[in-house]
Amino acid sequence: MNTHSTQLKIDRRASMRTERTGSAMAAFFDEDGALSLTRVMLADESRSGLGLVCPVEVPRGTRFSLYSPGSALPHTTGVVARCEPEGEEFRVGLRCDQRMAA
């Protein structure tokens, strides 16, 4: 009898993802409104979110703002949807707020 089990990673994201490169400054806000700033690397994007690599762990549900002067990424806000260890860093999935037309 084989008792060795293998974990399968299942990607439940419904929309297609496109690779992104570059960096941005991320502002993460805790439940008390305290602000933490850190530089992040962009990894991918979809219709409703962004993936990035972050040097610090960020709890799910944390509000964020991304700033990337000089790039095609506009000021972006939303909520952290997931945060998983990836080597010495963390892979963070962001659910972005919808932008209103001017």
C-alpha positions, 0 to 999 in steps of 0.5 A: 500500500502506498502511503505517499501522498502528493499535493496538487496545486489547483488554480481556481482563478477564472480569468486568464493571466498575463505576465507583468514585469517591473516594480511598484511601491505598495502601501498596505493598511492594517485593521487599525489603519497603520501603513506599511510601505514596501517595494514589490515586483509585478508578476501577472495581471488579469481582468480583476487582479494583480499578482506580485512578489513581496518581501513580507507576508501580508494577511488576506483581507488587507487593503492596499494601494500600489504606486508605480510612477513612470510605468503603465500601471495606474494607481491601483487599490483593492484587497489582498486575496491570497499570500503564499510563501515562495522561497524567501518571499511571498506570492501575493494575489490582489483583488483590485477595486474597479475604476470608475470612468471619468 
